[in-house]
Amino acid sequence: MKVLLVDDHTIVRSGLRNLLTSVAGSEIFEAANGKDALIRLRADRPDLILLDLYLSKNASAEELLTAVRRVAAGERYIEAEIAQEMALRAVSPGHGLQDLTERDLEIMRLLAKGMSLAEIADTLGIGYKTVANTCSHIQAKLGVTRTGDLVRLAMTLDVG
């Protein structure tokens, strides 16, 4: 199985590489950012891509290996902590896409495409701090506390 690790922290990629070598037959590729990931994706055609967005860094090694095995077998996997947040958000009144402005939705779309806050700022022609502040407001509107959770949510919601 070909696996592409995408994370901007070298130490995280190294740790994941060491962990994933225990999965028999794994060929591991690495990328530090979205642009490098696209290059590796085209060149290496991985079977599985691990982004720093799908599982939180709080996940245990066992949970990560379980997730990899399930996804490699064609199943889906959602970390328990993320699944609980999604379930609570689904039943929490007042937290939804209807609370977002057009600019909020535009930023969510770009987050879902894998863009960094700096890349979003450049694309929209606004300051980095403006994007960061807007993301904080979006997080408050949607009831999430971490940027990683916001990105995961953007990728799962239909904001297009």
C-alpha positions in Angstrom: 0.0 0.0 0.0 1.3 3.4 -1.0 0.8 6.1 1.8 1.4 9.8 1.4 2.0 11.7 4.7 1.2 15.4 4.5 2.2 17.5 7.5 4.2 20.7 7.9 6.1 19.3 10.9 9.1 17.1 10.0 9.0 15.4 13.4 5.3 14.4 12.9 6.0 13.0 9.5 9.0 11.0 10.9 6.9 9.6 13.7 4.1 8.6 11.4 6.6 7.0 9.0 8.0 4.9 11.9 4.5 3.9 13.0 3.3 3.0 9.5 6.3 0.8 8.8 4.5 -1.7 11.0 1.8 -2.0 8.3 3.1 -4.7 6.1 3.9 -3.7 2.5 3.6 0.0 3.1 5.5 2.4 0.8 5.7 5.8 2.5 6.0 9.2 0.7 6.1 12.6 2.4 5.0 16.2 1.7 5.4 19.2 3.9 2.6 21.3 2.3 -0.3 21.2 -0.1 1.7 22.0 -3.2 4.2 19.3 -2.5 1.4 16.9 -1.8 -0.2 17.5 -5.2 3.2 16.8 -6.9 3.6 13.6 -4.9 0.0 12.6 -5.6 0.5 12.9 -9.3 3.9 11.2 -9.3 3.4 8.4 -6.8 -0.4 7.7 -7.0 -0.8 6.8 -3.3 -3.6 4.5 -2.1 -4.0 6.5 1.1 -3.2 10.1 2.1 -2.8 11.0 5.7 -3.3 14.8 6.2 -2.7 16.6 9.5 -6.5 17.3 9.2 -8.1 13.9 9.4 -7.2 12.6 12.7 -6.3 14.9 15.5 -2.8 14.8 17.0 -4.5 13.5 20.2 -5.2 10.2 18.5 -3.2 7.2 19.9 -0.9 5.1 17.7 -3.4 2.3 17.9 -6.2 4.5 16.7 -4.2 5.8 13.8 -3.3 2.3 12.7 -6.9 1.2 13.0 -8.0 4.2 10.9 -5.3 3.4 8.2 -6.3 -0.3 8.1 -10.1 0.5 7.8 -9.6 3.2 5.1 -7.2 0.9 3.2 -9.9 -1.8 3.3 -12.4 0.6 1.7 -14.2 1.6 4.9 -14.6 5.0 6.5 -13.2 6.1 9.8 -13.9 9.0 12.0 -12.0 9.5 15.2 -14.2 9.2 18.3 -13.5 12.7 19.5 -14.4 14.2 16.1 -17.5 12.0 15.8 -18.7 13.2 19.1 -18.1 16.9 18.2 -20.0 16.4 15.0 -22.9 14.7 16.7 -23.2 17.4 19.4 -22.9 20.2 16.7 -25.7 18.5 14.7 -28.1 18.8 17.7 -26.9 22.2 19.0 -29.4 25.0 18.1 -28.0 28.1 16.4 -24.9 26.5 15.0 -25.1 26.1 11.3 -24.2 27.3 7.9 -27.1 29.7 7.9 -25.1 31.8 10.4 -22.2 32.3 8.0 -21.7 35.3 5.7 -20.7 34.9 2.0 -17.1 35.7 3.0 -17.2 33.0 5.7 -18.4 30.5 3.2 -15.7 31.6 0.7 -13.0 31.0 3.3 -14.6 27.6 4.2 -14.5 26.6 0.6 -10.8 27.5 0.3 -10.0 25.7 3.6 -11.8 22.6 2.2 -9.5 22.8 -0.8 -6.5 22.5 1.5 -5.3 26.1 1.4 -3.4 27.6 4.3 -4.5 30.8 5.9 -1.7 32.7 4.1 -2.7 31.2 0.8 -6.3 32.2 1.4 -5.2 35.8 2.2 -3.2 35.9 -1.0 -6.1 34.5 -3.1 -8.7 36.9 -1.6 -6.3 39.9 -1.6 -6.8 40.5 2.1 -4.5 40.3 5.1 -3.5 37.2 6.9 -4.8 38.6 10.2 -8.2 39.2 8.6 -8.4 35.6 7.5 -7.3 34.4 10.9 -9.9 36.6 12.6 -12.6 35.5 10.2 -11.8 31.9 10.9 -12.1 32.6 14.7 -15.5 34.1 14.1 -16.5 31.1 11.9 -15.3 28.7 14.6 -17.5 30.6 17.2 -20.5 30.5 14.9 -20.1 26.7 14.3 -19.1 25.8 17.8 -15.7 24.4 17.1 -12.6 25.3 19.1 -9.6 24.4 16.9 -8.6 25.4 13.4 -8.1 21.8 12.5 -11.7 21.0 13.5 -12.8 23.9 11.3 -10.9 22.5 8.3 -12.3 19.0 8.9 -15.8 20.5 9.1 -15.2 22.5 5.9 -14.2 19.3 4.1 -17.3 17.4 5.3 -19.9 20.1 4.8 -21.4 21.1 1.4 -20.1 24.7 1.3 -19.7 24.7 -2.4 
